[in-house]
């Protein structure tokens, strides 16, 4: 363990998509641990409301309106973090899922938009953040992906394809600065009780003519745990991987899905 790592108890975290859903749950969990948290997203109103809820839980919570797909977003985000709190310690790369759709129904521009959001944007931020973390001797990077990477769902084509690319990129990144105390991992959530899951089931209902409640029941029946995850359960996995105790866990994918993924 690096001496600097042992001395730090309060860290600075940047959490993408931190206004709602899994992103907010992660921000809340890190704030409860005493960390300073910067949350990003595209909606100022949602971010500010989230900061109000987070504010009493930590030494600092800050909102940053930031579109991951914007080429200037990565540098702007790091500048904001450093101006507010100094160096970045914990980077959680979490972006909203692209619209549902089957592989042959996704248009060229939809692929391009999703590629910028899920692959290029996060890698821009990682490319800037990792060397700075290495200079300070500590860093944790976590990509929030999906179990659809390991068990593809046909109507989530862009997410399956592009989050698979992200998983491969994370594996490569994990080799870059491991000796300097920087780890890179993925957390792959399964069905989680968020607005995103509601949208996916509603889209399936429209596409198939089946009832929403019927599809919901079928989805839950396929999960050994018998229910969708709570966002806080995903956040707990992320919080562990960002901790000092996880310093020897690097380049892996932690699946949080109630046992649903069938592959070994």
Number of C-alpha atoms within 10 A of each C-alpha: 12 12 9 11 15 10 8 10 11 15 21 24 26 26 25 29 27 29 27 19 18 28 27 25 21 29 33 25 21 29 25 15 16 17 23 27 30 27 28 26 23 15 15 15 11 15 24 18 13 21 23 13 14 23 16 12 19 18 15 18 25 21 25 21 19 20 20 28 20 12 14 14 18 23 13 15 21 18 14 16 21 13 10 15 16 13 18 25 25 28 24 29 24 25 25 19 17 19 17 20 20 12 14 7 11 15 10 8 9 14 17 10 12 21 21 19 22 26 20 17 23 22 20 18 21 20 13 13 21 24 16 17 23 19 13 17 20 28 29 25 28 23 25 26 28 25 23 21 18 15 14 16 14 14 18 19 22 23 27 21 16 21 25 20 15 22 24 12 16 24 17 12 22 19 14 15 19 20 11 16 21 29 31 30 25 26 24 23 23 23 22 21 15 15 11 18 15 14 13 16 20 17 17 18 17 11 11 9 9 13 13 16 12 11 16 17 12 11 15 15 13 14 17 12 13 14 18 18 18 15 20 19 18 24 23 16 18 27 19 13 25 27 15 17 10 13 20 13 15 21 21 15 21 18 20 21 22 17 13 19 18 7 6 4
